[in-house]
Amino acid sequence: MVWQDGEKRIEREGVAHSQIVFDNLTTRKKIPVMIHVFIQRPGGEKKMRSIEYDTVSDKYARFLRDEVLPEVYAKYNIRKDGYSRGISGSSSAASARST
């Protein structure tokens, strides 16, 4: 699972409490065990966020496919088919997933 603006979700006791939610859902067998990839804001700067997320092109998708996911595959024995992947974001980060 790829999370845009992942810096908001990586802290276990952070604003979103995502790590706790994932653990609880997995323990209750509501979701399968999965690898979560947290993508930090593009360029580390908020001013670049809309440019990199909102621009309609395949650049961000290629970045994920060609650079990020191969690093994950090298470390973990996980399925590589598109059916087994997910991506999430809100606001501009949500539009990044649709390009």
C-alpha positions as CSV (number, residue, x, y, z in Angstrom):
1,M,0.0,0.0,0.0
2,V,1.4,3.3,-1.0
3,W,0.5,6.4,1.0
4,Q,1.0,9.9,-0.4
5,D,2.0,12.5,2.2
6,G,3.2,9.5,4.2
7,E,5.0,11.7,6.7
8,K,1.5,12.3,8.3
9,R,1.1,8.5,8.8
10,I,4.5,7.2,9.8
11,E,4.4,8.2,13.4
12,R,2.6,5.5,15.5
13,E,1.1,8.1,17.8
14,G,0.8,10.7,15.1
15,V,-2.2,12.7,14.0
16,A,-3.7,9.9,11.9
17,H,-2.8,7.0,14.3
18,S,-2.5,5.0,11.0
19,Q,0.0,2.4,12.4
20,I,-2.4,1.5,15.3
21,V,-5.4,1.3,12.9
22,F,-3.4,-1.0,10.5
23,D,-2.3,-3.2,13.4
24,N,-5.8,-3.5,14.8
25,L,-7.4,-4.3,11.4
26,T,-4.7,-6.9,10.6
27,T,-5.1,-8.5,14.1
28,R,-8.8,-8.8,13.6
29,K,-8.3,-10.2,10.1
30,K,-10.2,-7.4,8.5
31,I,-7.2,-6.7,6.1
32,P,-4.3,-8.9,5.1
33,V,-0.8,-8.4,6.2
34,M,0.7,-5.8,3.9
35,I,3.7,-3.7,3.3
36,H,3.0,0.1,3.7
37,V,5.2,2.5,1.7
38,F,5.0,6.1,3.0
39,I,5.9,8.7,0.4
40,Q,7.0,12.0,1.8
41,R,5.9,15.2,0.2
42,P,7.6,15.7,-3.2
43,G,10.8,17.6,-2.8
44,G,10.2,17.8,1.0
45,E,8.5,21.2,0.4
46,K,4.9,22.0,0.5
47,K,5.2,24.5,-2.4
48,M,6.2,21.7,-4.8
49,R,3.3,19.4,-3.7
50,S,0.7,20.8,-6.2
51,I,3.2,20.9,-9.0
52,E,4.3,17.3,-8.6
53,Y,1.0,15.8,-7.6
54,D,-1.4,17.8,-9.7
55,T,0.5,17.9,-13.0
56,V,-1.3,15.6,-15.4
57,S,1.4,13.2,-16.7
58,D,2.8,9.8,-16.0
59,K,6.0,11.1,-14.3
60,Y,4.9,10.3,-10.7
61,A,3.4,6.9,-11.7
62,R,6.7,6.1,-13.4
63,F,8.6,7.2,-10.3
64,L,6.6,4.8,-8.2
65,R,6.8,1.9,-10.7
66,D,10.5,2.3,-11.7
67,E,12.2,3.6,-8.6
68,V,10.1,3.1,-5.4
69,L,8.5,-0.3,-6.0
70,P,11.7,-2.1,-7.2
71,E,13.3,-1.1,-3.8
72,V,10.4,-2.6,-2.0
73,Y,10.5,-5.8,-4.1
74,A,14.2,-6.2,-3.4
75,K,13.6,-6.3,0.3
76,Y,10.3,-8.2,0.6
77,N,8.9,-11.2,-1.1
78,I,5.6,-9.8,-2.2
79,R,3.3,-10.1,-5.2
80,K,4.1,-7.8,-8.1
81,D,0.7,-7.8,-9.8
82,G,-1.3,-4.6,-10.0
83,Y,-4.3,-6.3,-8.3
84,S,-2.2,-6.6,-5.1
85,R,-1.3,-2.9,-4.9
86,G,-3.2,0.1,-3.5
87,I,-2.5,3.8,-3.3
88,S,-4.1,6.5,-1.2
89,G,-4.0,10.2,-0.7
90,S,-6.2,13.2,-0.1
91,S,-6.5,16.6,-1.8
92,S,-3.6,16.9,-4.2
93,A,-2.1,13.6,-3.1
94,A,-5.3,11.9,-4.3
95,S,-4.9,13.3,-7.8
96,A,-1.4,11.9,-7.9
97,R,-2.9,8.4,-7.9
98,S,-5.1,9.1,-10.9
99,T,-2.4,10.0,-13.3
